[in-house]
Amino acid sequence: MSTNLKREHFIKAILTNEKLTEEQKSELISDMMDEFKNNYPELQNHATKQDVSETELRLTKEIKEVEVKLIKEIENTRKEIKEIDLKLTKEIKEVEAKLTKEIEKVRLEIKDLDVKLTKEIADVKTTTLKWTFIFWASQMLAIGSILYKVFS
């Protein structure tokens, strides 16, 4: 017969004994349990089903609490990412608008420079033609004068 079965029979015998008072029954069972603990001290370090169940329930509760916290943190992070995305989109549009304005300014400046350069080139052509005419006219006069002197 196993120790557990013997112990159960012993406890049952004590509890069903009508000659013993409740106090005597409690004292006998308590003494038996103390002696059992003294004979098998290593059993105090073993977990019972109840200990395991309580630990499992506690861990399950903690896991659920951590899951809830993680879900909240994930949602907060998603909100922050959306806010940052909106801010970046707004800033990008502002930068694009500024760049478009600056590009338009540069185009206008290039057109102005093109007009000015075209005018200056025309002025240079006119001046060059005028000086060329004066140069040739003076050359013709000089050659005419030399020929007049030579033939006169």
Number of C-alpha atoms within 10 A of each C-alpha: 5 6 8 9 10 11 15 11 12 15 17 11 12 18 17 11 12 10 9 13 11 13 8 13 19 15 12 17 16 12 12 15 13 12 12 13 13 12 10 10 11 9 12 10 7 9 10 11 9 9 11 11 12 12 12 12 12 12 12 12 12 12 12 12 12 12 12 12 12 12 12 12 12 12 12 12 12 12 12 12 12 12 12 12 12 12 12 12 12 12 12 12 12 12 12 12 12 12 12 12 12 12 12 12 12 12 12 12 12 12 12 12 12 12 12 12 12 12 12 12 12 12 12 12 12 12 12 12 12 11 12 12 12 12 12 11 12 12 12 12 12 12 12 12 12 12 11 10 9 8 7 6
